Amino acid sequence: MTARVRGQLYGVSGSRSVTAWLDREGDTLRWCDEAGQALAVAPLDACEVSEGPGGAAAFVTLPHGQRFETREGAALLALGAGAGGFRRAWVSRLEGHGGAVVLAVLVTALLLYAGVRFAVPAMAAEVAEAVPPSVAQGMDRAVLRGFDEGVLAPSRLALADRERVEALLAPLIPGVPSHVRPALAFRDGGEAVGANAFALPGGHIVVTDAIVELLTDAELQAVLAHELSHGAARHSLRRGLQFSGLAVLWSWVTGDLGALLTILPVTLLEMSYARDFEFEADAQAVERLVGIGRDPEALAQALGRLSPAGTEKASSGYLSTHPPTAERLSALAAAVERVRGWEENL
């Protein structure tokens, strides 16, 4: 008689477990209580065993849904030795198969890539489109309050200069989606923000005094076309949603590894989305400028003026969250050529 295996048997009396000893008699498994009273009986070939990795509990699943749990995994396997019908569960068999483990890792990596590259951006875009304009505009007000409390100061621009910038924006507005409520917010960014402009979720475009003073009207209008394109595509909303989605996905894959280990890779992944949005906004800005009869080369000129001699500051300024200027100029040239090709065909 093979040594008995002690464990807990579930499914005998409600959801509670009872202590049981497992014996084998020929091709039959028998579970008994401490007094030797039979609790369950099942044929060997009708049971499945799942090994517990690293000393974890092992299980035997009975044909009628009962389950036996034991920490004596080695004794359990020894009890079933030589019985052709004593089957290891398919998950347990896979865990012990090196090729299956490698395949599982590759499949997991592929699913993670698909989630990062396609699923998260797609879901973020869907959710962003569903956000009501009133909610997005409320977000604009909240963001501006936050900036005004510690980053930005009231604008020093004269009324005439503000009206001039508003006149540059006006011809770009027709045709923008109904959820966008374009409006300019003039602020003094000081040295920390410098010559900068950025779009908020509801359509507000923050314009600093320095960028108004630095650029020509044509260049400034090109920058406004770029920022308006961000608002039309709801890029800022999508970036926030994507960042949240990536954080959840990364935590799900890696487990609870602490805030720093979660935030760093998520930030790097989110930066790649930001680069994609910049290229998209550049291309749409070219189309908007051509649509109102303006020279799209002005956007490239603005980039050159904001990044003198190809130098870029990583810590502040308009280009701090943008792709390298050389890459943007190359993509812009391609976009200009493409749009002009459409015009020639028409």
PERAUR-V894303 format. One record per backbone hydrogen bond with DSSP energy under -0.5 kcal/mol. CO is the residue of the C=O (numbers start at 1). NH is the residue of the N-H. Records with the same first field share a line. If there is no record, write none. Layout:
CO=NH, NH
This chain:
5=22
7=20
8=10, 69
9=18
10=67
13=16
14=11
16=11, 13
18=9
20=7
21=23, 32
22=5
23=30
25=28
27=44
28=25
29=42
30=23
31=39, 40
32=21
33=36
37=33
40=31
42=29
43=46
44=47
47=87
48=61
49=51, 89
50=59
51=53
52=55
53=56
58=70
59=50
60=62, 68
61=48
62=65
66=62
67=10
68=60
69=8
70=58
71=73
72=76
73=77
74=78
75=79
76=80
78=81
80=83
82=84
83=86
85=87
87=49
89=93
90=94
91=95
92=96
94=97
96=98
97=101
98=102
99=103
100=104
101=105
102=106
103=107
104=108
105=109
106=110
107=111
108=112
109=113
110=114
111=115
112=116
113=117
114=118, 119
115=120
118=122
119=123
120=124
121=125
122=126
123=127
124=128
125=129
126=130
127=130, 131
128=131
132=135, 136
133=137
134=138
135=139
136=140, 202
137=141
138=142
139=143
140=144
141=145
142=146
143=147
144=148
145=149
146=150
147=150, 151, 152
153=188
158=162
159=163
160=164
161=165
162=166
163=167
164=168
165=169
166=170
167=171
169=172, 173
170=173, 174
173=176
177=180
183=205
185=207
186=155
187=189, 209
188=153
189=193
190=194
194=196
195=318
196=208
198=206
200=203
202=181
203=183
204=200, 206
205=185
206=198
207=187
208=212
209=213
210=214
211=215
216=220
217=221
218=222
219=223
220=224
221=225
222=226
223=227
224=228
225=229
226=230
227=231
228=232
229=233
230=235
231=234
234=238
235=239
236=240
237=241
238=242
239=243
240=244
241=245
242=246
243=247
244=248
245=249
246=250
247=251
248=252
249=253
250=254
251=255
255=257
258=262
259=263
260=264
261=265
262=266
263=267
264=268
265=269
266=270
267=271
268=272
269=273
270=274
271=275
272=276
273=277
274=278
275=279
276=280
277=281
278=282
279=283
280=284
281=285
282=286
283=287
284=288
285=289
286=290
287=291
288=292
289=292, 294
290=293
294=296
295=298
296=299, 300
297=301
298=302
299=303
300=304
301=305
302=306
303=307
307=310
308=311
317=320
319=322
324=328
325=329
326=330
327=331
328=332
329=333
330=334
331=335
332=336
333=337
334=338
335=339
336=340
337=341
338=342
339=343
340=344
341=345
342=346
